[in-house]
């Protein structure tokens, strides 16, 4: 199987510690499968901004950094 697969653990994560922007970015990229640049275009943000939001969100929920993000 290729590509990212959504797992049950994605839905069990507590996202309450995230800001609304961090949560939106995390859900879009990690759960819904958007690319960082794609989500940036959709929301009018710069890709670096989205990357920063994802980095903070991953740290807060214990997901660490993901390669290539």
PDB file of N, CA, C and O in Angstrom:
ATOM      1  N   UNK A   1       0.852  -1.176   0.000  1.00  0.00           N
ATOM      2  CA  UNK A   1       0.000   0.000   0.000  1.00  0.00           C
ATOM      3  C   UNK A   1       0.893   1.234   0.000  1.00  0.00           C
ATOM      4  O   UNK A   1       1.887   1.283   0.725  1.00  0.00           O
ATOM      5  N   UNK A   2       0.551   2.214  -0.796  1.00  0.00           N
ATOM      6  CA  UNK A   2       1.339   3.441  -0.860  1.00  0.00           C
ATOM      7  C   UNK A   2       0.522   4.612  -0.351  1.00  0.00           C
ATOM      8  O   UNK A   2      -0.703   4.539  -0.250  1.00  0.00           O
ATOM      9  N   UNK A   3       1.216   5.689  -0.033  1.00  0.00           N
ATOM     10  CA  UNK A   3       0.539   6.901   0.429  1.00  0.00           C
ATOM     11  C   UNK A   3       0.268   6.861   1.919  1.00  0.00           C
ATOM     12  O   UNK A   3       0.468   5.844   2.583  1.00  0.00           O
ATOM     13  N   UNK A   4      -0.196   7.999   2.432  1.00  0.00           N
ATOM     14  CA  UNK A   4      -0.497   8.099   3.860  1.00  0.00           C
ATOM     15  C   UNK A   4      -1.831   7.430   4.144  1.00  0.00           C
ATOM     16  O   UNK A   4      -2.787   7.543   3.376  1.00  0.00           O
ATOM     17  N   UNK A   5      -1.864   6.743   5.248  1.00  0.00           N
ATOM     18  CA  UNK A   5      -3.093   6.077   5.648  1.00  0.00           C
ATOM     19  C   UNK A   5      -3.556   6.673   6.956  1.00  0.00           C
ATOM     20  O   UNK A   5      -2.772   6.785   7.898  1.00  0.00           O
ATOM     21  N   UNK A   6      -4.823   7.059   7.031  1.00  0.00           N
ATOM     22  CA  UNK A   6      -5.376   7.588   8.261  1.00  0.00           C
ATOM     23  C   UNK A   6      -5.628   6.423   9.195  1.00  0.00           C
ATOM     24  O   UNK A   6      -6.239   5.424   8.814  1.00  0.00           O
ATOM     25  N   UNK A   7      -5.153   6.559  10.419  1.00  0.00           N
ATOM     26  CA  UNK A   7      -5.341   5.500  11.399  1.00  0.00           C
ATOM     27  C   UNK A   7      -6.229   5.990  12.515  1.00  0.00           C
ATOM     28  O   UNK A   7      -6.454   7.190  12.665  1.00  0.00           O
ATOM     29  N   UNK A   8      -6.726   5.065  13.291  1.00  0.00           N
ATOM     30  CA  UNK A   8      -7.593   5.403  14.407  1.00  0.00           C
ATOM     31  C   UNK A   8      -6.882   6.335  15.383  1.00  0.00           C
ATOM     32  O   UNK A   8      -7.521   7.184  16.005  1.00  0.00           O
ATOM     33  N   UNK A   9      -5.555   6.182  15.522  1.00  0.00           N
ATOM     34  CA  UNK A   9      -4.820   7.031  16.462  1.00  0.00           C
ATOM     35  C   UNK A   9      -4.928   8.506  16.101  1.00  0.00           C
ATOM     36  O   UNK A   9      -4.859   9.357  16.988  1.00  0.00           O
ATOM     37  N   UNK A  10      -5.098   8.835  14.804  1.00  0.00           N
ATOM     38  CA  UNK A  10      -5.285  10.236  14.415  1.00  0.00           C
ATOM     39  C   UNK A  10      -6.521  10.828  15.079  1.00  0.00           C
ATOM     40  O   UNK A  10      -6.536  12.010  15.423  1.00  0.00           O
ATOM     41  N   UNK A  11      -7.548  10.020  15.258  1.00  0.00           N
ATOM     42  CA  UNK A  11      -8.794  10.525  15.810  1.00  0.00           C
ATOM     43  C   UNK A  11      -8.805  10.489  17.331  1.00  0.00           C
ATOM     44  O   UNK A  11      -9.668  11.100  17.961  1.00  0.00           O
ATOM     45  N   UNK A  12      -7.855   9.778  17.924  1.00  0.00           N
ATOM     46  CA  UNK A  12      -7.807   9.673  19.370  1.00  0.00           C
ATOM     47  C   UNK A  12      -6.917  10.736  20.003  1.00  0.00           C
ATOM     48  O   UNK A  12      -6.894  10.872  21.226  1.00  0.00           O
ATOM     49  N   UNK A  13      -6.189  11.487  19.191  1.00  0.00           N
ATOM     50  CA  UNK A  13      -5.284  12.494  19.723  1.00  0.00           C
ATOM     51  C   UNK A  13      -6.071  13.661  20.312  1.00  0.00           C
ATOM     52  O   UNK A  13      -7.078  14.095  19.754  1.00  0.00           O
ATOM     53  N   UNK A  14      -5.594  14.156  21.445  1.00  0.00           N
ATOM     54  CA  UNK A  14      -6.217  15.296  22.096  1.00  0.00           C
ATOM     55  C   UNK A  14      -5.644  16.569  21.485  1.00  0.00           C
ATOM     56  O   UNK A  14      -4.477  16.898  21.696  1.00  0.00           O
ATOM     57  N   UNK A  15      -6.453  17.264  20.745  1.00  0.00           N
ATOM     58  CA  UNK A  15      -6.008  18.473  20.064  1.00  0.00           C
ATOM     59  C   UNK A  15      -6.393  19.739  20.821  1.00  0.00           C
ATOM     60  O   UNK A  15      -6.227  20.846  20.307  1.00  0.00           O
ATOM     61  N   UNK A  16      -6.905  19.582  22.039  1.00  0.00           N
ATOM     62  CA  UNK A  16      -7.398  20.737  22.790  1.00  0.00           C
ATOM     63  C   UNK A  16      -6.294  21.718  23.187  1.00  0.00           C
ATOM     64  O   UNK A  16      -6.588  22.879  23.471  1.00  0.00           O
ATOM     65  N   UNK A  17      -5.044  21.284  23.215  1.00  0.00           N
ATOM     66  CA  UNK A  17      -3.935  22.172  23.590  1.00  0.00           C
ATOM     67  C   UNK A  17      -3.505  23.068  22.431  1.00  0.00           C
ATOM     68  O   UNK A  17      -2.697  23.978  22.616  1.00  0.00           O
ATOM     69  N   UNK A  18      -4.040  22.817  21.243  1.00  0.00           N
ATOM     70  CA  UNK A  18      -3.628  23.562  20.057  1.00  0.00           C
ATOM     71  C   UNK A  18      -4.454  24.829  19.878  1.00  0.00           C
ATOM     72  O   UNK A  18      -5.617  24.891  20.275  1.00  0.00           O
ATOM     73  N   UNK A  19      -3.829  25.839  19.271  1.00  0.00           N
ATOM     74  CA  UNK A  19      -4.599  27.015  18.865  1.00  0.00           C
ATOM     75  C   UNK A  19      -5.495  26.593  17.711  1.00  0.00           C
ATOM     76  O   UNK A  19      -5.293  25.524  17.134  1.00  0.00           O
ATOM     77  N   UNK A  20      -6.464  27.401  17.370  1.00  0.00           N
ATOM     78  CA  UNK A  20      -7.362  27.026  16.272  1.00  0.00           C
ATOM     79  C   UNK A  20      -6.593  26.910  14.951  1.00  0.00           C
ATOM     80  O   UNK A  20      -6.890  26.033  14.139  1.00  0.00           O
ATOM     81  N   UNK A  21      -5.605  27.791  14.730  1.00  0.00           N
ATOM     82  CA  UNK A  21      -4.818  27.724  13.495  1.00  0.00           C
ATOM     83  C   UNK A  21      -3.975  26.454  13.458  1.00  0.00           C
ATOM     84  O   UNK A  21      -3.874  25.807  12.415  1.00  0.00           O
ATOM     85  N   UNK A  22      -3.362  26.088  14.601  1.00  0.00           N
ATOM     86  CA  UNK A  22      -2.570  24.856  14.667  1.00  0.00           C
ATOM     87  C   UNK A  22      -3.458  23.636  14.431  1.00  0.00           C
ATOM     88  O   UNK A  22      -3.089  22.719  13.697  1.00  0.00           O
ATOM     89  N   UNK A  23      -4.620  23.636  15.056  1.00  0.00           N
ATOM     90  CA  UNK A  23      -5.541  22.508  14.905  1.00  0.00           C
ATOM     91  C   UNK A  23      -6.024  22.380  13.463  1.00  0.00           C
ATOM     92  O   UNK A  23      -6.057  21.276  12.918  1.00  0.00           O
ATOM     93  N   UNK A  24      -6.393  23.476  12.851  1.00  0.00           N
ATOM     94  CA  UNK A  24      -6.855  23.441  11.463  1.00  0.00           C
ATOM     95  C   UNK A  24      -5.768  22.908  10.536  1.00  0.00           C
ATOM     96  O   UNK A  24      -6.031  22.065   9.679  1.00  0.00           O
ATOM     97  N   UNK A  25      -4.544  23.408  10.714  1.00  0.00           N
ATOM     98  CA  UNK A  25      -3.435  22.955   9.871  1.00  0.00           C
ATOM     99  C   UNK A  25      -3.139  21.483  10.114  1.00  0.00           C
ATOM    100  O   UNK A  25      -2.948  20.726   9.163  1.00  0.00           O
ATOM    101  N   UNK A  26      -3.100  21.074  11.365  1.00  0.00           N
ATOM    102  CA  UNK A  26      -2.810  19.680  11.706  1.00  0.00           C
ATOM    103  C   UNK A  26      -3.856  18.746  11.099  1.00  0.00           C
ATOM    104  O   UNK A  26      -3.516  17.743  10.472  1.00  0.00           O
ATOM    105  N   UNK A  27      -5.125  19.086  11.290  1.00  0.00           N
ATOM    106  CA  UNK A  27      -6.196  18.237  10.763  1.00  0.00           C
ATOM    107  C   UNK A  27      -6.140  18.161   9.240  1.00  0.00           C
ATOM    108  O   UNK A  27      -6.315  17.088   8.662  1.00  0.00           O
ATOM    109  N   UNK A  28      -5.898  19.293   8.593  1.00  0.00           N
ATOM    110  CA  UNK A  28      -5.872  19.321   7.131  1.00  0.00           C
ATOM    111  C   UNK A  28      -4.731  18.471   6.583  1.00  0.00           C
ATOM    112  O   UNK A  28      -4.931  17.691   5.652  1.00  0.00           O
ATOM    113  N   UNK A  29      -3.539  18.615   7.154  1.00  0.00           N
ATOM    114  CA  UNK A  29      -2.366  17.935   6.611  1.00  0.00           C
ATOM    115  C   UNK A  29      -2.265  16.495   7.109  1.00  0.00           C
ATOM    116  O   UNK A  29      -2.057  15.580   6.312  1.00  0.00           O
ATOM    117  N   UNK A  30      -2.411  16.287   8.410  1.00  0.00           N
ATOM    118  CA  UNK A  30      -2.195  14.956   8.982  1.00  0.00           C
ATOM    119  C   UNK A  30      -3.387  14.026   8.835  1.00  0.00           C
ATOM    120  O   UNK A  30      -3.205  12.816   8.704  1.00  0.00           O
ATOM    121  N   UNK A  31      -4.591  14.557   8.852  1.00  0.00           N
ATOM    122  CA  UNK A  31      -5.775  13.700   8.833  1.00  0.00           C
ATOM    123  C   UNK A  31      -6.446  13.698   7.461  1.00  0.00           C
ATOM    124  O   UNK A  31      -6.801  12.642   6.937  1.00  0.00           O
ATOM    125  N   UNK A  32      -6.618  14.896   6.881  1.00  0.00           N
ATOM    126  CA  UNK A  32      -7.315  14.978   5.601  1.00  0.00           C
ATOM    127  C   UNK A  32      -6.411  14.755   4.397  1.00  0.00           C
ATOM    128  O   UNK A  32      -6.897  14.528   3.289  1.00  0.00           O
ATOM    129  N   UNK A  33      -5.100  14.817   4.608  1.00  0.00           N
ATOM    130  CA  UNK A  33      -4.162  14.495   3.540  1.00  0.00           C
ATOM    131  C   UNK A  33      -3.761  15.640   2.619  1.00  0.00           C
ATOM    132  O   UNK A  33      -3.204  15.401   1.548  1.00  0.00           O
ATOM    133  N   UNK A  34      -4.034  16.874   3.020  1.00  0.00           N
ATOM    134  CA  UNK A  34      -3.569  18.006   2.222  1.00  0.00           C
ATOM    135  C   UNK A  34      -2.053  18.064   2.275  1.00  0.00           C
ATOM    136  O   UNK A  34      -1.451  17.638   3.261  1.00  0.00           O
ATOM    137  N   UNK A  35      -1.435  18.580   1.236  1.00  0.00           N
ATOM    138  CA  UNK A  35      -0.016  18.910   1.277  1.00  0.00           C
ATOM    139  C   UNK A  35       0.144  20.270   1.929  1.00  0.00           C
ATOM    140  O   UNK A  35      -0.796  21.063   1.962  1.00  0.00           O
ATOM    141  N   UNK A  36       1.331  20.539   2.448  1.00  0.00           N
ATOM    142  CA  UNK A  36       1.575  21.820   3.120  1.00  0.00           C
ATOM    143  C   UNK A  36       1.329  22.980   2.163  1.00  0.00           C
ATOM    144  O   UNK A  36       0.636  23.936   2.513  1.00  0.00           O
ATOM    145  N   UNK A  37       1.886  22.906   0.969  1.00  0.00           N
ATOM    146  CA  UNK A  37       1.700  23.996  -0.005  1.00  0.00           C
ATOM    147  C   UNK A  37       0.242  24.117  -0.446  1.00  0.00           C
ATOM    148  O   UNK A  37      -0.275  25.221  -0.612  1.00  0.00           O
ATOM    149  N   UNK A  38      -0.404  22.990  -0.630  1.00  0.00           N
ATOM    150  CA  UNK A  38      -1.811  22.995  -1.025  1.00  0.00           C
ATOM    151  C   UNK A  38      -2.669  23.676   0.042  1.00  0.00           C
ATOM    152  O   UNK A  38      -3.531  24.496  -0.274  1.00  0.00           O
ATOM    153  N   UNK A  39      -2.423  23.325   1.313  1.00  0.00           N
ATOM    154  CA  UNK A  39      -3.182  23.936   2.402  1.00  0.00           C
ATOM    155  C   UNK A  39      -2.852  25.423   2.525  1.00  0.00           C
ATOM    156  O   UNK A  39      -3.728  26.239   2.812  1.00  0.00           O
ATOM    157  N   UNK A  40      -1.587  25.768   2.306  1.00  0.00           N
ATOM    158  CA  UNK A  40      -1.190  27.175   2.352  1.00  0.00           C
ATOM    159  C   UNK A  40      -1.949  27.987   1.300  1.00  0.00           C
ATOM    160  O   UNK A  40      -2.455  29.071   1.591  1.00  0.00           O
ATOM    161  N   UNK A  41      -2.022  27.461   0.086  1.00  0.00           N
ATOM    162  CA  UNK A  41      -2.772  28.160  -0.979  1.00  0.00           C
ATOM    163  C   UNK A  41      -4.243  28.286  -0.612  1.00  0.00           C
ATOM    164  O   UNK A  41      -4.851  29.337  -0.810  1.00  0.00           O
ATOM    165  N   UNK A  42      -4.807  27.220  -0.082  1.00  0.00           N
ATOM    166  CA  UNK A  42      -6.236  27.212   0.272  1.00  0.00           C
ATOM    167  C   UNK A  42      -6.563  28.265   1.328  1.00  0.00           C
ATOM    168  O   UNK A  42      -7.633  28.874   1.297  1.00  0.00           O
ATOM    169  N   UNK A  43      -5.631  28.477   2.265  1.00  0.00           N
ATOM    170  CA  UNK A  43      -5.898  29.385   3.380  1.00  0.00           C
ATOM    171  C   UNK A  43      -5.273  30.759   3.214  1.00  0.00           C
ATOM    172  O   UNK A  43      -5.476  31.632   4.058  1.00  0.00           O
ATOM    173  N   UNK A  44      -4.512  30.971   2.135  1.00  0.00           N
ATOM    174  CA  UNK A  44      -3.882  32.265   1.922  1.00  0.00           C
ATOM    175  C   UNK A  44      -2.662  32.504   2.802  1.00  0.00           C
ATOM    176  O   UNK A  44      -2.223  33.642   2.966  1.00  0.00           O
ATOM    177  N   UNK A  45      -2.115  31.428   3.371  1.00  0.00           N
ATOM    178  CA  UNK A  45      -0.907  31.545   4.193  1.00  0.00           C
ATOM    179  C   UNK A  45       0.309  31.178   3.362  1.00  0.00           C
ATOM    180  O   UNK A  45       0.184  30.595   2.285  1.00  0.00           O
ATOM    181  N   UNK A  46       1.467  31.517   3.860  1.00  0.00           N
ATOM    182  CA  UNK A  46       2.719  31.108   3.231  1.00  0.00           C
ATOM    183  C   UNK A  46       3.035  29.683   3.692  1.00  0.00           C
ATOM    184  O   UNK A  46       2.711  29.315   4.821  1.00  0.00           O
ATOM    185  N   UNK A  47       3.666  28.876   2.825  1.00  0.00           N
ATOM    186  CA  UNK A  47       4.005  27.507   3.220  1.00  0.00           C
ATOM    187  C   UNK A  47       4.837  27.440   4.505  1.00  0.00           C
ATOM    188  O   UNK A  47       4.663  26.521   5.306  1.00  0.00           O
ATOM    189  N   UNK A  48       5.728  28.398   4.705  1.00  0.00           N
ATOM    190  CA  UNK A  48       6.527  28.419   5.933  1.00  0.00           C
ATOM    191  C   UNK A  48       5.677  28.611   7.173  1.00  0.00           C
ATOM    192  O   UNK A  48       5.964  28.039   8.224  1.00  0.00           O
ATOM    193  N   UNK A  49       4.637  29.409   7.053  1.00  0.00           N
ATOM    194  CA  UNK A  49       3.722  29.629   8.170  1.00  0.00           C
ATOM    195  C   UNK A  49       3.001  28.339   8.516  1.00  0.00           C
ATOM    196  O   UNK A  49       2.883  27.979   9.687  1.00  0.00           O
ATOM    197  N   UNK A  50       2.517  27.643   7.490  1.00  0.00           N
ATOM    198  CA  UNK A  50       1.829  26.371   7.715  1.00  0.00           C
ATOM    199  C   UNK A  50       2.797  25.364   8.335  1.00  0.00           C
ATOM    200  O   UNK A  50       2.427  24.627   9.249  1.00  0.00           O
ATOM    201  N   UNK A  51       4.025  25.331   7.842  1.00  0.00           N
ATOM    202  CA  UNK A  51       5.026  24.437   8.412  1.00  0.00           C
ATOM    203  C   UNK A  51       5.284  24.727   9.879  1.00  0.00           C
ATOM    204  O   UNK A  51       5.422  23.805  10.683  1.00  0.00           O
ATOM    205  N   UNK A  52       5.349  26.004  10.230  1.00  0.00           N
ATOM    206  CA  UNK A  52       5.537  26.384  11.629  1.00  0.00           C
ATOM    207  C   UNK A  52       4.349  25.967  12.484  1.00  0.00           C
ATOM    208  O   UNK A  52       4.528  25.475  13.598  1.00  0.00           O
ATOM    209  N   UNK A  53       3.144  26.159  11.976  1.00  0.00           N
ATOM    210  CA  UNK A  53       1.948  25.733  12.709  1.00  0.00           C
ATOM    211  C   UNK A  53       1.977  24.228  12.953  1.00  0.00           C
ATOM    212  O   UNK A  53       1.659  23.763  14.048  1.00  0.00           O
ATOM    213  N   UNK A  54       2.358  23.472  11.927  1.00  0.00           N
ATOM    214  CA  UNK A  54       2.424  22.016  12.062  1.00  0.00           C
ATOM    215  C   UNK A  54       3.496  21.590  13.060  1.00  0.00           C
ATOM    216  O   UNK A  54       3.278  20.679  13.859  1.00  0.00           O
ATOM    217  N   UNK A  55       4.641  22.240  13.014  1.00  0.00           N
ATOM    218  CA  UNK A  55       5.722  21.906  13.951  1.00  0.00           C
ATOM    219  C   UNK A  55       5.278  22.127  15.394  1.00  0.00           C
ATOM    220  O   UNK A  55       5.503  21.282  16.260  1.00  0.00           O
ATOM    221  N   UNK A  56       4.650  23.265  15.640  1.00  0.00           N
ATOM    222  CA  UNK A  56       4.176  23.538  16.999  1.00  0.00           C
ATOM    223  C   UNK A  56       3.095  22.549  17.416  1.00  0.00           C
ATOM    224  O   UNK A  56       3.093  22.064  18.548  1.00  0.00           O
ATOM    225  N   UNK A  57       2.180  22.254  16.504  1.00  0.00           N
ATOM    226  CA  UNK A  57       1.104  21.310  16.820  1.00  0.00           C
ATOM    227  C   UNK A  57       1.667  19.930  17.135  1.00  0.00           C
ATOM    228  O   UNK A  57       1.251  19.295  18.104  1.00  0.00           O
ATOM    229  N   UNK A  58       2.603  19.467  16.328  1.00  0.00           N
ATOM    230  CA  UNK A  58       3.191  18.138  16.556  1.00  0.00           C
ATOM    231  C   UNK A  58       3.925  18.073  17.884  1.00  0.00           C
ATOM    232  O   UNK A  58       3.845  17.067  18.589  1.00  0.00           O
ATOM    233  N   UNK A  59       4.639  19.136  18.231  1.00  0.00           N
ATOM    234  CA  UNK A  59       5.335  19.161  19.530  1.00  0.00           C
ATOM    235  C   UNK A  59       4.330  19.107  20.678  1.00  0.00           C
ATOM    236  O   UNK A  59       4.525  18.376  21.648  1.00  0.00           O
ATOM    237  N   UNK A  60       3.258  19.883  20.562  1.00  0.00           N
ATOM    238  CA  UNK A  60       2.279  19.949  21.636  1.00  0.00           C
ATOM    239  C   UNK A  60       1.557  18.629  21.863  1.00  0.00           C
ATOM    240  O   UNK A  60       1.223  18.299  23.001  1.00  0.00           O
ATOM    241  N   UNK A  61       1.313  17.875  20.807  1.00  0.00           N
ATOM    242  CA  UNK A  61       0.593  16.613  20.968  1.00  0.00           C
ATOM    243  C   UNK A  61       1.528  15.419  21.033  1.00  0.00           C
ATOM    244  O   UNK A  61       1.078  14.276  21.104  1.00  0.00           O
ATOM    245  N   UNK A  62       2.826  15.682  21.010  1.00  0.00           N
ATOM    246  CA  UNK A  62       3.792  14.610  21.171  1.00  0.00           C
ATOM    247  C   UNK A  62       4.118  13.853  19.903  1.00  0.00           C
ATOM    248  O   UNK A  62       4.685  12.762  19.955  1.00  0.00           O
ATOM    249  N   UNK A  63       3.762  14.428  18.756  1.00  0.00           N
ATOM    250  CA  UNK A  63       4.026  13.748  17.491  1.00  0.00           C
ATOM    251  C   UNK A  63       5.401  13.986  16.924  1.00  0.00           C
ATOM    252  O   UNK A  63       5.791  13.339  15.953  1.00  0.00           O
ATOM    253  N   UNK A  64       6.152  14.914  17.518  1.00  0.00           N
ATOM    254  CA  UNK A  64       7.481  15.209  17.027  1.00  0.00           C
ATOM    255  C   UNK A  64       7.458  15.825  15.648  1.00  0.00           C
ATOM    256  O   UNK A  64       6.423  16.317  15.198  1.00  0.00           O
ATOM    257  N   UNK A  65       8.579  15.802  14.985  1.00  0.00           N
ATOM    258  CA  UNK A  65       8.716  16.355  13.633  1.00  0.00           C
ATOM    259  C   UNK A  65       8.556  15.234  12.622  1.00  0.00           C
ATOM    260  O   UNK A  65       8.869  14.078  12.905  1.00  0.00           O
ATOM    261  N   UNK A  66       8.074  15.580  11.462  1.00  0.00           N
ATOM    262  CA  UNK A  66       7.948  14.607  10.386  1.00  0.00           C
ATOM    263  C   UNK A  66       8.882  15.016   9.272  1.00  0.00           C
ATOM    264  O   UNK A  66       8.944  16.188   8.902  1.00  0.00           O
ATOM    265  N   UNK A  67       9.600  14.063   8.741  1.00  0.00           N
ATOM    266  CA  UNK A  67      10.561  14.355   7.667  1.00  0.00           C
ATOM    267  C   UNK A  67       9.843  14.922   6.457  1.00  0.00           C
ATOM    268  O   UNK A  67       8.752  14.474   6.105  1.00  0.00           O
ATOM    269  N   UNK A  68      10.452  15.902   5.829  1.00  0.00           N
ATOM    270  CA  UNK A  68       9.913  16.465   4.611  1.00  0.00           C
ATOM    271  C   UNK A  68       8.843  17.503   4.800  1.00  0.00           C
ATOM    272  O   UNK A  68       8.289  18.004   3.821  1.00  0.00           O
ATOM    273  N   UNK A  69       8.539  17.836   6.023  1.00  0.00           N
ATOM    274  CA  UNK A  69       7.473  18.818   6.247  1.00  0.00           C
ATOM    275  C   UNK A  69       8.042  20.208   6.339  1.00  0.00           C
ATOM    276  O   UNK A  69       7.296  21.170   6.525  1.00  0.00           O
TER     277      UNK A  69
END
